[in-house]
Amino acid sequence: MRRAQSALEYLFILAAVLILVMVTIRVVFSSVRALNSAVTEHIDTIKDKILETL
């Protein structure tokens, strides 16, 4: 009985860790996507300003 309980506890801990890893990966990817969008927008603005001054 104790071995089954230990195995079940191990599986719950493993599931919790996997959920945390998935949430972390999702946050990192959404942050990278937002950063990429902001940088692209900033580059476009700088390009426009450079072309205006020429």
N, C-alpha and C positions, 0 to 999 in steps of 0.2 A: 504493500500500500504506500509506503514512504517513497519508494522508487518512482511510482506512478505520479505521486504528487510533485516530486522533484522534477520529473520530465515535463509535467504540465507547467510548473513555474518557469522552467527554462524556456519553454515555447512562448509563454506570455512575455517574458523579458525580451526574447528575440523579436517578437512582433512589435513591441514598444520601440525597440531600437530601430527596426526597419521603418516604422512610421516616422520617427524623428529624422532619419536620414532622408526619407522622401520629402518631408516638409522642408528640410534644409536645402536640398537640391532645387526644389521648386522656388524657394525664396531667392536663391543665388541666380537661377536662370531668369527670373522676372526682373531682378535688379540689373543683370547684364543687359537684358533687352531694353530696359528703361534708360540705362546709361548710353547704350548704343544710339538710341533715338535722340537723346539730348545732344550727344556729340555730333551726330549727323546734322541736326538742326543748327547747331552753333557753327559748324563748318560752312553750311549753306549761307548763313548770315555773313560770315567773314568774306566768303567769295563774292557775295553781292556788293558788300562795301568796297572791296578792292576794285571790282569792275566799275563801280560808280566813280571812283577817284581817277580812273585812267582815262 
